[in-house]
Amino acid sequence: MFRKGVYFVVFFVILYILAGAAFSEVEKKKSQTIYVSAYPNVFMGPRGIAFDMGVTLMIQNTDFKSPITITSVDYYDTQGRLTKKYLASPLTLNPMASKYIHVTEKDTSGGIGSNFIVRWKTEKEVNVPVIEAVIIGSQGGRGISFISLGKEINE
């Protein structure tokens, strides 16, 4: 009886420690390269009919005190070719500020496997920004919407 109680307590102490570590650490960095899938069209139904989608890339500075600099936002097509550079020069995002880039439903130049590469930097470590794409489309009374989360990659 005593042993079961000890194991029970030890189990919950370990769980508490692990959960606390997982939720208490805020990721801070000085720079990142982020990959975001765009999905400007998807295929529907048994005949695979293309369903065109609008894509809104959102870049949100989540730091309360420091600005970040977006150094580039590049759009690549399904074959990996650079289709468009969205920034002519670096862009500063103030604390808690956001920037969006919109690819319309009619722009199918990227194809189903298109993606964004977003690069940002700052002088001191800050909360990492939230970078994601919101994808929305409607056709014939049907609507689709979903979010594509950015993922850090190495260059």
N, C-alpha and C positions, 0 to 999 in steps of 0.2 A: 504494500500500500504506500509506504513512504517513498519507495523508488519511483513509482508512477508520478507522484506529486512533484518530486525533484525534477524528473524529466520534463514534466509539463511546464514548470517554472523556467527551466533552462531554455526550452524551446521558445517561449514567449519573450524571454530576455534577448535571445539572439535575433528573433524576428523584429523586436523593437529597435535594436541597434542597426540592423540592416535597413529597415524602413526609414529610420531617421537619417542615415547616411545618404540614402537615395533621394530623399526629398529636401534635405537641407543644403545641398551643394548647388549653387547657381553657377552655370558655366560662364566663364569670362575668357575673352580672347582679345588679341590685338588685330587679327585679320583672319579672313576665311575666303575660301572659294566654295560656292554653293551651287549644286546641280538641282534644277527643278524641272520635272517632266511637265510638258505643256498640254498635250492631248487636244489639239484644235479640231480634231474630228475622231469619231468612234464609229464602229460598224454595228448596225442593229438588225435583228431579225434573221431568219434562216437564209435570206438572200444576201445578207451582208451589205445592206444599203448604208451609205455614208450619212452620218448625222453631224453636221457642222456645229462647232462650239465656239463661243467667245471665251478668250482666256484673259484674265486679269492677274498679272504678277504683282504681288504686294511685298514691299520691303518695309519693315517696321523697326525703327530704332527702339529697343526696349530699355535703354539706359536712361535713368532719371537725370543724370548730371552731365554726361559727355556726348558731344556729337560724334557721328561716324562719317567716313567718306566712302561713298560708293564709287569705285574706280572704273567699273565696267559692268554693263548688262548686255550680254551677247545672246543671240537667238540662233540655234542650229537646227537644220532640217533632219529628216529621218536618216539620210546618208551621212550625217556628221559634218555637212558643209555649213560654214558660217553664212547665215541668211541676212542678218541685220545686226548692226551695232546700235544700241539704243541711246548711248551717251556719247556726245562729242567731246566732253570734258568731264572730269570728276565732279560729283555732286555731293554736297554736305547735307546730311540729315541731322537736324537739331535733336536734342533729347526728346524722346517720345514722339518724334515726327514720323511720317510715313510718305512713301512714294509709290505710285502705281504705274504700270505700263499695261496698255490694253491691246490685244490682238483681236480684231473683229472676227465675227463668224464667217465673213466672206474671204478672209485671208487664209487660204489653205496651202500657202507656199511651204510651210514646214512639214506637212504630212503628219500622219498619226504618231510618229515617234519623235516629234520635235521637242526641244528643250531649251531652257535658259541656263546660262552660266553667269552667276552674279559674284563679283569680287568686291570686298570691302576691307577697309583698314582704319586704324586709329592709332594715336600715339601711346595711349595707355590701355590696359585691359579694361574692357567694358562688358556689360551683359550682352550676350550674342543677340543679334537681331533675329526677328521672326521673318523668314522669307518663304513664301508659299504662293501657289497659283490657285485662283478660284476659277473653275471652269463651268460655264453655264450655256445651255442651248435649249431651244424649243422649236418644235416643228409639228404641224398638224395636230395641235392639241396635246402633244406630249412634251414633257420637259425633263431635262437631266441636269443635275448639278452635283459637283463634288470638289474636293480640295486635294491638291497635290502638294505634299510637304517637301520643303527643300532639304537636301542632304549634303553635308560637308564632304568634299572630295579633296584629294591631293593632286597637285599638278605635276 
